Amino acid sequence: MEEYEPEDESLQEAIANSLSETGFGTLKDEHPTTQEIVKGLNLQINQDQIVRFNIIRRNVWDGATRAMTRANFSSDKAADVKFTDDHL
């Protein structure tokens, strides 16, 4: 694996471009607030497409990871989460 020096201008430029594309500003800007980060992420969500999660309360992590590995999952889609109990 190739290592990069902190002074590597092309790496710094790539990081700055990536940050500006996600709406978080550049490395020269102040640190974004939590509200600014959430707003930036929200702008990336396509509200017309929804991915649905049915999560069993006693096993949230397993249900979430399985849902996120499905072919129809996309982090750009809005999420509809339904929590269920398996002892109805």
Secondary structure, 3 states (H helix, E strand, C coil): CCCCCCCCHHHHHHHHHHHHHCCCCCCCCCCCCHHHHHHHHHHCCEEEEEEEEEEEHHHHHHHHHHHHCCCCCCCCEEEEEEEECCCC
